[in-house]
Amino acid sequence: MLKIKLQRIGKSGESHYRIVVAERRSKRDGKFVAQLGFYSPQTQPATVKVDQKLLTEWLKKGAQPTPTLKLLLKQNG
């Protein structure tokens, strides 16, 4: 089963995240199938950039967002 999840990047204390499609059981920073966007909580306000076309495409294919990502996407449209 595929999940849409956050993959942490950046150095210690300066976290940034990629929004990726990955296998449910893969590690947080492991292999992924596709990159959909990024999330930067360090900026004021936090930056979320997602390719809507790719996101809807993967949702139609059956990929499920994690609860954290679902909340993040709801807050940012």
Stockholm file with secondary structure:
# STOCKHOLM 1.0

chainA/1-77         MLKIKLQRIGKSGESHYRIVVAERRSKRDGKFVAQLGFYSPQTQPATVKVDQKLLTEWLKKGAQPTPTLKLLLKQNG
#=GR chainA/1-77 SS CEEEEEEEESSTTCCEEEEEEEETTSCTTSCCSEEEEEEETTSSSCEEEECHHHHHHHHHTTCEECHHHHHHHHHTC
#=GC SS_cons        CEEEEEEEESSTTCCEEEEEEEETTSCTTSCCSEEEEEEETTSSSCEEEECHHHHHHHHHTTCEECHHHHHHHHHTC
//
